[in-house]
Amino acid sequence: MDTSSKIYIAGHRGMVGSAVWRALEKKGYTNLIGKTSKELDLKDQTKVRSFFETEKPDVVIDAAARVGGILANNDYPYQFIMENMQIQNNLIDEALKADIAKFIFLGSSCIYPKFAPQPLKEEHLLTDTLEPTNEWYAIAKITGVKVCQAIRKQFNKDYVSLMPTNLYGYYDNFDLKTSHVLPAMIRKFHEAKNNNNADVTLWGSGTPMREFLFVDDMAEAVVYAVENELPEFLYNVGSGKDITIKELAETIQKVTGHQGEIVWDSDKPDGTPRKLMDVSKMKKLGWQYSTELQEGIEKTYTWFLENIENIKEVKIEVN
C-alpha cells in the first residue's frame, strides 16, 4: 500500500477511528479522509454513493456504528439493529459498486454466542444463541461480517472483518451511566480519591474474567490489514490474556492513587464468568498486541486528567 493511497475512515471521530487515523499518520499516510455525521449521513445511501463517486478512495475502513451500553440496547433495539445495518450496508454496497479494492469492517466480540467455548474462536460464529442484552447490535455486526465474506467469495475482493475484544484508551466514554467497565472504574476511583479517598463500591464478586486491548494496538491491527492481504474473512483482535475484574480494579486503584477501600456488592450480578478471544490467527500472520494493561491504563488515565474539563462532553459519533 502506497502512503499516498486515499483511505477513508468512517467513524474517524470515535475512539477507534481516531486511533486508526493517528496510526496511519504515524506510518506516513498522507491522504486520509474523514467526514462527520453532519457532513455525511451514512444512513443515506444516495449521499454515500455520491461521496464515493466524488472521492474515489482506495481503501475504506468502517469504524462507524451506533453504540451504547446494555440500557441503550434494551431501550432502543430497533435503532441498534436498523441504523447499524443502514450504515454498514451503505458503506459496503457502495464500496463494491465503486470498485473499491479493499474494505476493512470492524465489529465486536459480541457477535459470538453467549455460551461459546472459551477462548472464542472465529469458527464459533453462528453456532449458538447470542447474549440477549446486545443481540440487536450483534446481529447487525454479524450481517456485516457475512456480507464482506460474500463479496470475497463472489467478487474475490479484499474485504475483511476484524473483531476486537474490549477496547479502552484515548477518547473513551467515561460517562458512568453509559460507559464500559474499565473507563467507568477510572472515573469512579478518580472521583473517590478526590472525595477524601472514599470507598469505591463495585458490582458483583470481582471474579469474572475479562480481556482488554489498548485502542492504539487495535489501530495497529487495522494498519496491518491495510498493508497486507489477509487470507481469511474474519479475524479476532485482542491480547489473548484476561484478568479478573478484581485484579482490574486493583490495577486502576494503583494507577489513580486511590487510598480507600474497594467494596464488592455481591447482590449485584457478575455477568458472564469469562470472555476471552483466541487471537492465534492474527498472531500467526505476524500481528500481536504490544501495550500491557497497566501501561495502557496509565496512558488512558493521563489523557483523562488532561481532558477532564471536557470529559462529560466527549461523545462517540457514528461517523
FENFENUR-V173435 format. One record per helix or strand of 3 or more residues. SS is the DSSP state (a for helix, b for strand). FROM is the first residue (numbers start at 1). TO is the last residue. If there is no record, write none. Layout:
ss=SS from=FROM to=TO
ss=SS from=FROM to=TO
This chain:
ss=b from=7 to=10
ss=a from=15 to=26
ss=a from=45 to=55
ss=b from=59 to=62
ss=a from=70 to=75
ss=a from=77 to=97
ss=b from=102 to=106
ss=a from=109 to=111
ss=a from=122 to=124
ss=a from=132 to=155
ss=b from=158 to=164
ss=b from=166 to=168
ss=a from=181 to=194
ss=b from=200 to=203
ss=b from=209 to=214
ss=a from=215 to=227
ss=b from=234 to=237
ss=b from=242 to=244
ss=a from=245 to=256
ss=b from=262 to=265
ss=a from=280 to=285
ss=a from=293 to=306
ss=a from=308 to=313
